[in-house]
């Protein structure tokens, strides 16, 4: 009692009291937060949500060369496996929005979790005459090894860094 009175008179009691409170309450508050936030935070509630599987295709660059519009595509395979067959059915539209050409591009093989660059003659016209490219379909998408046919169109994202728009 005398010690408490002495500490209180010096202000040291409040400091000691706060430290003791924090030391006791800290672990309790952390445990309460983990309970409220759920088992996914602790890693005990089962597997973490899987990363979304899919393909990302970017029209990275277009340039005129040899009387044709040459397109460079950057393809990121995040399907979780290599693809031994992969092709895209593309439609190339002119400046007026009219279909100028249909192109079937074979990009296989695509190694799993790898980025690949592919370059193709898109159309026998200058690139300035092309307004957009439509990924109409993915007619061939097969897992290497298992031979399983995959739905690569569903998880496909497309983008463009070029003046030509790319859509699906």
MARBA-3410 file (N, C-alpha, C, O; in Angstrom, 1 decimal):
168
0.8,-1.2,0.0,0.0,0.0,0.0,0.9,1.3,0.0,0.6,2.2,-0.7 ~ 1.9,1.3,0.8,2.8,2.4,0.9,3.5,2.6,-0.5,3.7,3.7,-0.9 ~ 3.9,1.4,-1.1,4.6,1.5,-2.4,3.7,2.1,-3.5,4.1,2.9,-4.3 ~ 2.4,1.7,-3.4,1.4,2.2,-4.4,1.2,3.7,-4.2,1.1,4.5,-5.1 ~ 1.2,4.1,-2.9,1.0,5.6,-2.6,2.2,6.3,-3.1,2.1,7.4,-3.6
3.4,5.8,-2.9,4.6,6.5,-3.3,4.7,6.6,-4.8,5.0,7.6,-5.4 ~ 4.3,5.4,-5.5,4.3,5.5,-7.0,3.3,6.4,-7.6,3.5,7.1,-8.5 ~ 2.1,6.4,-6.9,1.1,7.3,-7.4,1.5,8.8,-7.3,1.2,9.6,-8.1 ~ 2.2,9.1,-6.2,2.6,10.5,-6.0,3.6,10.9,-7.0,3.7,12.1,-7.3 ~ 4.4,10.0,-7.5,5.4,10.3,-8.5,4.9,10.2,-10.0,5.6,10.6,-10.9
3.8,9.6,-10.2,3.3,9.4,-11.5,3.8,8.1,-12.1,3.3,7.7,-13.2 ~ 4.6,7.4,-11.4,5.2,6.2,-11.9,4.2,5.0,-11.9,4.2,4.1,-12.7 ~ 3.2,5.1,-11.0,2.1,4.1,-10.9,1.3,4.0,-12.2,1.0,2.9,-12.7 ~ 1.0,5.2,-12.8,0.2,5.2,-14.0,1.0,4.6,-15.1,0.4,3.9,-16.0 ~ 2.3,4.8,-15.2,3.1,4.3,-16.2,3.2,2.8,-16.1,3.1,2.0,-17.1
3.4,2.3,-14.8,3.5,0.8,-14.6,2.2,0.2,-14.9,2.1,-0.9,-15.4 ~ 1.1,0.8,-14.4,-0.2,0.3,-14.6,-0.5,0.1,-16.1,-1.1,-0.9,-16.6 ~ -0.2,1.2,-16.9,-0.4,1.1,-18.4,0.4,0.0,-19.0,-0.1,-0.7,-19.9 ~ 1.6,-0.2,-18.6,2.5,-1.2,-19.2,1.9,-2.6,-18.9,1.8,-3.5,-19.8 ~ 1.5,-2.8,-17.6,0.9,-4.1,-17.2,-0.4,-4.4,-18.0,-0.6,-5.5,-18.4
-1.2,-3.3,-18.2,-2.4,-3.5,-19.0,-2.1,-3.9,-20.4,-2.8,-4.7,-21.0 ~ -1.1,-3.2,-21.1,-0.8,-3.5,-22.4,-0.2,-4.9,-22.6,-0.5,-5.6,-23.5 ~ 0.6,-5.3,-21.6,1.2,-6.7,-21.6,0.1,-7.7,-21.5,0.2,-8.8,-22.1 ~ -0.9,-7.5,-20.7,-2.0,-8.4,-20.6,-3.0,-8.4,-21.7,-3.5,-9.4,-22.2 ~ -3.3,-7.1,-22.1,-4.4,-7.0,-23.2,-3.9,-7.2,-24.6,-4.7,-7.6,-25.4
-2.6,-7.0,-24.9,-2.1,-7.1,-26.2,-2.4,-8.5,-26.8,-3.0,-8.6,-27.9 ~ -2.0,-9.6,-26.2,-2.2,-10.9,-26.7,-3.7,-11.2,-26.8,-4.2,-11.9,-27.8 ~ -4.5,-10.7,-25.9,-6.0,-10.9,-26.0,-6.5,-10.2,-27.2,-7.4,-10.8,-27.9 ~ -6.1,-9.0,-27.4,-6.6,-8.3,-28.6,-6.2,-8.9,-29.9,-7.0,-9.0,-30.8 ~ -5.0,-9.4,-30.0,-4.5,-10.1,-31.2,-5.4,-11.4,-31.4,-5.8,-11.6,-32.5
-5.6,-12.1,-30.4,-6.4,-13.4,-30.5,-7.8,-13.0,-30.9,-8.4,-13.7,-31.8 ~ -8.4,-12.0,-30.3,-9.7,-11.6,-30.7,-9.8,-11.2,-32.2,-10.7,-11.5,-32.9 ~ -8.8,-10.4,-32.6,-8.8,-10.0,-34.1,-8.7,-11.2,-35.0,-9.3,-11.2,-36.0 ~ -7.9,-12.2,-34.6,-7.8,-13.4,-35.4,-9.1,-14.2,-35.5,-9.4,-14.7,-36.5 ~ -9.8,-14.2,-34.4,-11.1,-14.9,-34.4,-12.1,-14.2,-35.2,-12.8,-14.8,-36.0
-12.1,-12.9,-35.1,-13.1,-12.1,-35.9,-12.7,-12.1,-37.4,-13.6,-12.3,-38.2 ~ -11.4,-12.1,-37.8,-11.0,-12.1,-39.2,-11.2,-13.5,-39.8,-11.2,-13.5,-41.0 ~ -11.2,-14.5,-39.0,-11.5,-15.8,-39.6,-10.3,-16.6,-39.7,-9.1,-16.1,-39.6 ~ -10.5,-17.9,-40.0,-9.4,-18.9,-40.1,-8.5,-18.7,-41.3,-7.4,-19.2,-41.3 ~ -8.9,-18.0,-42.3,-8.1,-17.8,-43.5,-6.8,-17.0,-43.2,-5.8,-17.2,-43.8
-6.9,-16.1,-42.2,-5.8,-15.3,-41.8,-4.7,-16.2,-41.1,-3.5,-16.0,-41.3 ~ -5.1,-17.1,-40.3,-4.2,-17.9,-39.6,-3.6,-19.1,-40.4,-2.6,-19.6,-40.1 ~ -4.3,-19.4,-41.5,-3.8,-20.5,-42.4,-4.3,-21.8,-41.9,-3.9,-22.8,-42.4 ~ -5.2,-21.8,-40.9,-5.7,-23.0,-40.3,-7.0,-23.4,-40.9,-7.5,-24.5,-40.7 ~ -7.7,-22.5,-41.7,-9.0,-22.8,-42.1,-9.1,-23.4,-43.5,-10.1,-23.3,-44.1
-8.1,-24.1,-43.9,-8.1,-24.7,-45.2,-7.2,-24.0,-46.2,-6.5,-23.1,-45.8 ~ -7.2,-24.4,-47.5,-6.3,-23.8,-48.4,-6.7,-22.3,-48.7,-7.9,-22.0,-48.7 ~ -5.7,-21.6,-49.0,-5.9,-20.2,-49.5,-6.6,-20.2,-50.8,-6.4,-21.2,-51.6 ~ -7.3,-19.2,-51.2,-8.0,-19.2,-52.5,-6.9,-19.3,-53.6,-5.9,-18.6,-53.5 ~ -7.2,-20.0,-54.6,-6.3,-20.2,-55.7,-6.2,-19.0,-56.6,-7.2,-18.3,-56.7
-5.1,-18.7,-57.1,-4.9,-17.6,-58.0,-5.7,-17.9,-59.3,-5.9,-19.1,-59.6 ~ -6.3,-16.9,-59.9,-7.1,-17.1,-61.0,-6.3,-17.6,-62.2,-5.3,-17.0,-62.5 ~ -6.7,-18.7,-62.8,-6.0,-19.3,-63.9,-6.5,-18.7,-65.2,-7.6,-18.3,-65.3 ~ -5.5,-18.5,-66.1,-5.9,-17.9,-67.4,-4.7,-17.5,-68.2,-3.6,-17.8,-67.9 ~ -5.0,-16.9,-69.3,-4.0,-16.4,-70.2,-4.2,-14.9,-70.4,-5.3,-14.4,-70.4
-3.1,-14.2,-70.5,-3.1,-12.7,-70.8,-2.4,-12.5,-72.1,-1.2,-12.9,-72.2 ~ -3.1,-11.9,-73.1,-2.5,-11.7,-74.4,-2.6,-10.2,-74.6,-3.6,-9.5,-74.6 ~ -1.4,-9.6,-74.8,-1.3,-8.2,-75.1,-0.8,-8.0,-76.5,0.2,-8.5,-76.9 ~ -1.5,-7.1,-77.3,-0.9,-6.6,-78.5,0.1,-5.5,-78.1,-0.3,-4.4,-77.8 ~ 1.3,-5.9,-78.2,2.4,-5.0,-77.7,2.8,-4.0,-78.7,3.1,-2.8,-78.3
3.0,-4.4,-79.9,3.5,-3.5,-80.9,3.0,-3.9,-82.3,2.8,-5.0,-82.6 ~ 2.8,-2.8,-83.1,2.5,-3.1,-84.6,3.5,-2.2,-85.4,3.8,-1.0,-85.0 ~ 3.9,-2.7,-86.5,4.8,-1.9,-87.4,4.6,-2.4,-88.8,4.3,-3.6,-89.1 ~ 4.8,-1.5,-89.7,4.7,-1.8,-91.1,6.1,-2.5,-91.6,7.1,-2.0,-91.2 ~ 6.0,-3.5,-92.3,7.2,-4.2,-92.8,6.9,-5.1,-94.0,6.0,-6.0,-93.9
7.5,-4.8,-95.1,7.4,-5.6,-96.3,5.9,-5.5,-96.9,5.5,-6.5,-97.4 ~ 5.3,-4.4,-96.8,3.9,-4.3,-97.3,2.8,-4.9,-96.4,1.7,-4.9,-96.8 ~ 3.2,-5.2,-95.2,2.2,-5.8,-94.3,2.3,-5.2,-92.9,3.3,-4.5,-92.6 ~ 1.2,-5.3,-92.2,1.2,-4.9,-90.8,1.7,-6.1,-89.9,1.0,-7.1,-89.9 ~ 2.8,-5.9,-89.2,3.4,-6.9,-88.4,3.0,-6.6,-87.0,3.2,-5.5,-86.5
2.4,-7.7,-86.3,2.0,-7.5,-84.9,2.8,-8.4,-84.0,3.1,-9.5,-84.3 ~ 3.2,-7.8,-82.8,3.9,-8.5,-81.8,3.0,-8.7,-80.6,2.5,-7.7,-80.1 ~ 2.8,-10.0,-80.2,1.9,-10.3,-79.1,2.8,-10.8,-77.9,3.8,-11.5,-78.1 ~ 2.4,-10.4,-76.7,3.1,-10.9,-75.5,2.0,-11.7,-74.8,0.9,-11.3,-74.5 ~ 2.3,-13.0,-74.6,1.4,-14.0,-74.1,1.9,-14.5,-72.7,3.0,-15.0,-72.6
1.1,-14.3,-71.7,1.5,-14.8,-70.3,0.6,-16.0,-70.0,-0.6,-15.8,-70.0 ~ 1.2,-17.2,-69.9,0.5,-18.4,-69.6,0.4,-18.6,-68.1,1.4,-19.0,-67.5 ~ -0.8,-18.3,-67.5,-1.0,-18.6,-66.1,-2.1,-19.6,-65.9,-2.9,-19.6,-65.0 ~ -2.1,-20.6,-66.8,-3.0,-21.7,-66.8,-2.6,-22.8,-65.7,-3.4,-23.7,-65.5 ~ -1.4,-22.7,-65.2,-1.0,-23.7,-64.2,-0.4,-24.9,-64.9,0.0,-25.8,-64.2
-0.2,-24.9,-66.2,0.4,-26.0,-67.0,0.8,-25.5,-68.4,0.3,-24.5,-68.8 ~ 1.6,-26.3,-69.0,2.1,-26.0,-70.3,1.0,-26.4,-71.3,0.2,-27.3,-71.1 ~ 0.9,-25.7,-72.4,0.0,-26.0,-73.5,0.7,-26.4,-74.7,1.6,-25.7,-75.2 ~ 0.4,-27.6,-75.2,1.1,-28.1,-76.4,0.3,-27.7,-77.7,0.8,-27.9,-78.8 ~ -0.9,-27.3,-77.5,-1.7,-26.8,-78.6,-2.4,-25.5,-78.1,-3.1,-25.5,-77.1
-2.3,-24.5,-78.9,-2.9,-23.2,-78.6,-3.0,-22.4,-79.9,-2.0,-22.0,-80.5 ~ -4.2,-22.1,-80.3,-4.4,-21.2,-81.5,-5.5,-20.2,-81.2,-6.5,-20.5,-80.4 ~ -5.4,-19.1,-81.9,-6.5,-18.0,-81.8,-7.1,-17.7,-83.1,-6.4,-17.6,-84.1 ~ -8.4,-17.6,-83.1,-9.1,-17.2,-84.3,-9.4,-15.7,-84.2,-10.2,-15.3,-83.3 ~ -8.7,-14.9,-85.0,-8.8,-13.4,-84.9,-9.5,-12.9,-86.1,-9.4,-13.4,-87.2
-10.2,-11.8,-85.9,-10.7,-11.0,-87.0,-10.1,-9.6,-86.9,-10.1,-9.0,-85.9 ~ -9.6,-9.1,-88.1,-9.0,-7.8,-88.2,-10.0,-6.9,-88.8,-10.5,-7.2,-89.9 ~ -10.2,-5.7,-88.2,-11.2,-4.8,-88.7,-10.5,-3.5,-89.3,-9.5,-3.1,-88.7 ~ -11.0,-3.0,-90.4,-10.4,-1.8,-91.0,-10.9,-0.6,-90.2,-11.6,-0.7,-89.2 ~ -10.5,0.6,-90.7,-10.8,1.9,-90.0,-12.3,2.2,-90.0,-12.8,2.9,-89.1
-13.1,1.6,-90.9,-14.5,1.8,-91.0,-15.2,0.8,-90.2,-16.5,0.8,-90.1 ~ -14.5,-0.2,-89.5,-15.2,-1.2,-88.7,-15.6,-2.4,-89.5,-16.4,-3.2,-89.0 ~ -15.1,-2.5,-90.7,-15.5,-3.7,-91.6,-14.4,-4.7,-91.5,-13.2,-4.4,-91.4 ~ -14.8,-6.0,-91.4,-13.9,-7.1,-91.3,-13.0,-7.1,-92.6,-13.5,-7.1,-93.7 ~ -11.7,-7.0,-92.3,-10.7,-7.0,-93.4,-10.1,-8.3,-93.6,-9.7,-8.7,-94.7
-10.0,-9.2,-92.5,-9.4,-10.5,-92.7,-9.6,-11.3,-91.4,-9.7,-10.8,-90.3 ~ -9.7,-12.6,-91.7,-9.7,-13.6,-90.6,-8.3,-14.2,-90.5,-7.8,-14.6,-91.6 ~ -7.8,-14.4,-89.3,-6.5,-14.9,-89.2,-6.5,-16.0,-88.1,-7.1,-15.8,-87.0 ~ -5.9,-17.2,-88.4,-5.8,-18.2,-87.4,-4.3,-18.3,-87.0,-3.5,-18.7,-87.8 ~ -4.0,-17.9,-85.7,-2.6,-17.9,-85.3,-2.4,-19.1,-84.4,-3.1,-19.4,-83.5
-1.3,-19.8,-84.7,-0.9,-20.9,-83.9,0.3,-20.5,-83.0,1.3,-20.1,-83.5 ~ 0.1,-20.4,-81.7,1.1,-19.9,-80.8,1.7,-21.0,-79.9,2.6,-20.7,-79.1 ~ 1.4,-22.3,-80.2,1.9,-23.4,-79.4,3.3,-23.7,-79.7,3.8,-23.4,-80.9 ~ 4.1,-24.2,-78.8,3.7,-24.5,-77.4,3.9,-23.2,-76.5,4.6,-22.3,-76.8 ~ 3.1,-23.2,-75.4,3.2,-22.2,-74.4,3.5,-22.8,-73.1,2.7,-23.6,-72.5
4.7,-22.6,-72.6,5.1,-23.2,-71.4,4.4,-22.5,-70.2,4.0,-21.4,-70.2 ~ 4.1,-23.4,-69.2,3.4,-22.9,-68.0,4.1,-21.8,-67.2,5.4,-21.9,-67.1 ~ 3.4,-20.9,-66.7,4.0,-19.8,-65.9,5.1,-19.1,-66.6,6.1,-18.8,-66.0 ~ 5.0,-18.8,-67.9,6.0,-18.2,-68.7,5.4,-17.2,-69.6,4.3,-17.3,-70.1 ~ 6.1,-16.1,-69.9,5.7,-15.1,-70.8,6.4,-15.4,-72.2,7.6,-15.6,-72.2
5.7,-15.3,-73.2,6.2,-15.6,-74.6,5.9,-14.5,-75.5,4.8,-13.9,-75.4 ~ 6.8,-14.2,-76.4,6.5,-13.1,-77.4,6.4,-13.8,-78.8,7.2,-14.7,-79.1 ~ 5.4,-13.5,-79.5,5.1,-14.0,-80.8,4.9,-12.9,-81.8,4.2,-11.9,-81.5 ~ 5.5,-13.0,-83.0,5.4,-11.9,-84.0,4.8,-12.5,-85.3,5.3,-13.5,-85.8 ~ 3.8,-11.9,-85.9,3.1,-12.4,-87.1,2.8,-11.2,-88.0,2.6,-10.1,-87.7
2.8,-11.6,-89.3,2.2,-10.7,-90.3,0.7,-10.8,-90.2,0.1,-11.8,-90.4 ~ 0.1,-9.7,-89.8,-1.3,-9.6,-89.5,-2.2,-9.5,-90.7,-3.2,-10.2,-90.9 ~ -1.8,-8.6,-91.6,-2.6,-8.3,-92.8,-1.7,-7.6,-93.8,-0.7,-6.9,-93.4 ~ -1.9,-7.8,-95.1,-1.1,-7.2,-96.1,-1.6,-5.8,-96.4,-1.9,-5.5,-97.6 ~ -1.6,-5.0,-95.4,-1.9,-3.6,-95.5,-1.1,-2.8,-94.5,-0.6,-3.4,-93.5
-1.0,-1.5,-94.6,-0.4,-0.8,-93.5,-1.2,-0.8,-92.2,-2.4,-0.9,-92.3 ~ -0.5,-0.8,-91.1,-1.1,-0.8,-89.8,-2.1,0.3,-89.6,-3.1,0.2,-88.9 ~ -1.9,1.5,-90.2,-2.8,2.6,-90.1,-4.2,2.3,-90.6,-5.1,3.0,-90.2 ~ -4.3,1.3,-91.4,-5.6,0.9,-91.9,-6.4,-0.1,-91.0,-7.5,-0.5,-91.4 ~ -5.8,-0.5,-89.9,-6.4,-1.4,-89.0,-6.9,-0.7,-87.8,-6.1,0.1,-87.2
-8.1,-0.9,-87.3,-8.7,-0.2,-86.1,-8.7,-1.2,-84.9,-8.4,-0.7,-83.8 ~ -9.0,-2.4,-85.1,-9.1,-3.3,-84.0,-8.9,-4.8,-84.4,-9.1,-5.1,-85.6 ~ -8.6,-5.6,-83.4,-8.5,-7.0,-83.6,-9.4,-7.7,-82.5,-9.3,-7.4,-81.4 ~ -10.2,-8.6,-83.0,-11.1,-9.3,-82.2,-10.7,-10.8,-82.0,-10.4,-11.5,-83.0 ~ -10.5,-11.2,-80.8,-10.2,-12.6,-80.5,-11.6,-13.3,-80.5,-12.4,-13.3,-79.5
-11.9,-13.9,-81.6,-13.2,-14.5,-81.8,-13.4,-15.8,-81.1,-14.5,-16.1,-80.6 ~ -12.3,-16.6,-81.1,-12.4,-17.9,-80.4,-11.0,-18.4,-80.2,-10.0,-17.9,-80.8 ~ -10.9,-19.4,-79.3,-9.7,-20.2,-79.1,-10.0,-21.6,-79.5,-10.4,-22.4,-78.6 ~ -9.9,-21.9,-80.8,-10.3,-23.3,-81.2,-9.4,-24.4,-80.7,-9.9,-25.6,-80.8 ~ -8.2,-24.1,-80.3,-7.4,-25.2,-79.9,-6.6,-24.8,-78.6,-5.8,-23.8,-78.6
-6.8,-25.5,-77.5,-6.1,-25.2,-76.3,-6.0,-26.6,-75.5,-7.0,-27.0,-75.0 ~ -4.8,-27.1,-75.5,-4.7,-28.5,-74.9,-3.5,-28.5,-74.0,-2.4,-28.0,-74.3 ~ -3.7,-29.1,-72.8,-2.7,-29.3,-71.8,-1.6,-30.3,-72.3,-1.9,-31.3,-72.8 ~ -0.4,-29.9,-72.1,0.7,-30.8,-72.5,0.7,-31.9,-71.5,0.5,-31.7,-70.3 ~ 1.1,-33.1,-71.9,1.2,-34.3,-71.1,-0.2,-35.0,-70.9,-0.3,-36.1,-71.4
-1.2,-34.4,-70.4,-2.5,-35.0,-70.1,-3.3,-35.1,-71.4,-4.1,-36.0,-71.5 ~ -3.1,-34.1,-72.3,-3.9,-34.1,-73.5,-5.3,-33.5,-73.3,-6.1,-33.6,-74.2 ~ -5.6,-33.0,-72.1,-6.9,-32.5,-71.7,-7.1,-31.2,-72.5,-6.3,-30.3,-72.6 ~ -8.3,-31.1,-73.1,-8.8,-29.9,-73.8,-9.3,-28.9,-72.8,-10.1,-29.3,-71.9 ~ -8.8,-27.7,-72.8,-9.1,-26.7,-71.9,-9.9,-25.5,-72.5,-9.8,-25.3,-73.7
-10.7,-24.9,-71.6,-11.4,-23.7,-72.1,-10.5,-22.5,-71.8,-10.6,-21.9,-70.7 ~ -9.8,-22.1,-72.8,-8.8,-21.0,-72.6,-9.5,-19.6,-72.9,-8.9,-18.6,-72.5 ~ -10.6,-19.6,-73.5,-11.3,-18.4,-73.8,-11.9,-17.8,-72.6,-11.9,-16.5,-72.4 ~ -12.4,-18.6,-71.7,-13.1,-18.1,-70.5,-12.1,-17.3,-69.6,-12.5,-16.2,-69.1 ~ -10.9,-17.7,-69.4,-10.0,-17.0,-68.5,-9.0,-16.1,-69.3,-8.0,-15.7,-68.8
-9.4,-15.8,-70.5,-8.5,-14.9,-71.4,-8.7,-13.5,-71.1,-9.9,-13.0,-71.0 ~ -7.7,-12.7,-70.9,-7.7,-11.3,-70.8,-6.9,-10.7,-72.0,-5.8,-11.3,-72.3 ~ -7.3,-9.7,-72.6,-6.6,-9.1,-73.7,-6.4,-7.6,-73.4,-7.2,-6.9,-72.8 ~ -5.4,-7.1,-74.0,-5.1,-5.6,-73.9,-4.2,-5.2,-75.1,-3.7,-6.1,-75.8 ~ -4.0,-3.9,-75.2,-3.2,-3.4,-76.3,-2.4,-2.2,-75.9,-2.9,-1.3,-75.2
-1.1,-2.2,-76.2,-0.2,-1.0,-76.0,-0.1,-0.3,-77.4,0.4,0.8,-77.4 ~ -0.6,-0.9,-78.4,-0.5,-0.3,-79.8,-1.7,0.6,-80.0,-2.6,0.6,-79.2 ~ -1.7,1.3,-81.1,-2.8,2.1,-81.5,-4.0,1.3,-81.9,-5.1,1.8,-81.8 ~ -3.8,0.1,-82.3,-4.9,-0.8,-82.6,-5.5,-1.4,-81.4,-4.8,-2.0,-80.5 ~ -6.8,-1.4,-81.3,-7.5,-1.9,-80.1,-7.6,-3.5,-80.2,-7.7,-4.0,-81.3
-7.5,-4.2,-79.1,-7.6,-5.6,-79.0,-8.8,-5.9,-78.1,-8.8,-5.5,-76.9 ~ -9.7,-6.7,-78.5,-10.9,-7.1,-77.7,-11.2,-8.6,-77.8,-10.6,-9.3,-78.7 ~ -12.1,-9.0,-77.0,-12.5,-10.4,-77.1,-14.0,-10.5,-77.0,-14.6,-11.5,-77.1
END
